[in-house]
Amino acid sequence: MQKGVRLKGGIDDKSFANRLSHEPEIVELFLMEKDMERTPLIRERIREMRRKGIKAYMHHPSKYKGAYLDIRSEQPEMVRFYRESTAELLRICEEEGAKCVIHAHYIGMGDVPIDRESTIKLKEAIQSIPGYDSGLLLWEDSTEGLFCYSNPYLIDDLIIPLNLPINVDVSHTFIGFRGDNDKLCEVLERTAPYARYYHLVDSMGQRHDSLPLGEGLIDWERVKPFVEGKDFIFEINLTGDHVDCTPMVESAAFYAAVR
């Protein structure tokens, strides 16, 4: 097992074998809608990791029928998929010893205003999910919208009242504040009591670019103290068939050298 090597990949044979070849400490399985039809394979992947001493995380599917998921969608089919897939992944977490990253939404939420009232409605929607506060579901921030840290009500009116277990995506937060390292570090400090997990990704701070560490503008010397002692992965955008995770491994080496 290589200390500090923490990776993300799919459950397909090639991707999974590639990740395990690097002897990682943690692997996060990025799931798609179709994967919810083959949950025995998800379980087998987790069991194989457990046999090798690798911590297993999953990432809830991001899309349903090509559209990004939204917990407050007005489409009944999407809401049903959101809730049923979350319930199934929670069962897998409970029975297989894993955890699952989940988004309340991904992109902006249409005409929903960024205000306290809307934030409280989102809080109520999260509360309606069985196991939302179990520590097995970890709620991740987006680059915009209500569950983005640029929403001034997110921490005080949603995360703190729910004592919500979260996954902080460092690049999403950075992008939400358009590349402001000071605001990023303020969020990391305020969310530290609730953060169980982190996605470490670099960014230029203007769009969802998912860069290897050291290729963006995030100040990793300031970020690292907040992450120390907690689980994380390097969630770097890959090209081609997404099998070769070399940019993630190289990011691990970069991060290890940060003092």
C-alpha positions, 0 to 999 in steps of 0.5 A: 500500500502506497501512503498518500495514494488515494484515487477515484475510478469506475467499477469497470474491470480496466479502471478498477484494475488500474486503481488497484495496481497503484496499491492505494489507501483509498478508492472512491468508486464513481457510479453511474445510473446504469451501475445501480442495475448491477449492485452485486458488482459494486459490493464485490468491488468493495469486498475486494478492496477490503481484502486488500486493506483499502478504504472504500468510498462510493460516489452517488450517480450524478445524472439520471437520463442524461440530466444532473440530479437535483434533490428538489427536482420537479420531475417525479422520476428523477426524485424517485431515482434519487431517493431509491438509489440513495437508499440502496447505496446506504444499505451497501454502506451499512452492510459492506463497510463503505461510505458514499458521497452525495450531492444535493444538486450539481449545477444551478437550480434554475430560478431558485433564489440564493436566500435563507428561505430557499436554503431552509427548504433545501435543508428540509429536503435533505432531512427527508432522506433516511440516513442523511446524518448517519455519517455514511452519506457525505454531502458534497458542495457544488460550484454554484447554487444553494449547496455552494459555499458562496451561498452565505446561508449554507453553513449557518442555516443548513450544515450546522443545524443538521450537524451534517456530515460533509465532503468538501471539494476544495476546487468547487469551493474555490470556484464558488468564490471565483479563485479566492484563497482567503475565502476558501480557507475561511470555509475550510476552517468553518466546516472543519467540525463537519468535514469527514472527507475531502476531494483535492483538486486544483483549479484556476477558479473560474470553471469546473476544470479539475486540474492536477495539483500544482497546475491551478491557483489553489494555495495548497500550503494553506489548505493542507493543515485543514485536511491532515488526519482526514480521508481524501482522494485526488479527483483529477479530470482524466482524458480518453477512456479514464483508465490511466489515473497517472494525474491522480498519482502525480498529484499525490506526490505533489501533495506529499511534498507540500510543507 
